[in-house]
Amino acid sequence: MSTTKHIPQRTCIGCRTASAKREFVRVVRSPEGTVQVDAGGKRAGRGAYLCAQRSCWEEALKKDRLARALRTTISASDRAALHEYAQQFEAAPVGA
């Protein structure tokens, strides 16, 4: 009898694509109320997941999907830090 290891699934709040948890970047609202990237995926707090694509990050921030998913309002400094983090990702190809 072979058993397959369970792979946790998550959904990107930018493009609504479901995939393995490890393929996403976690953003967390800490107990102190700050919103930050959780690269390790282990920080305490309410989390939301985004693809590693700039378009998903821009969509989530522009339409306030990230704030809604984290059940908070994102401060201007946290929003600026998230925009800065998103710049490391490539823009989606034209026509995609």
Order of alpha helices (4+ residues) and beta strands (2+ residues): beta-beta-beta-beta-beta-alpha-alpha-alpha
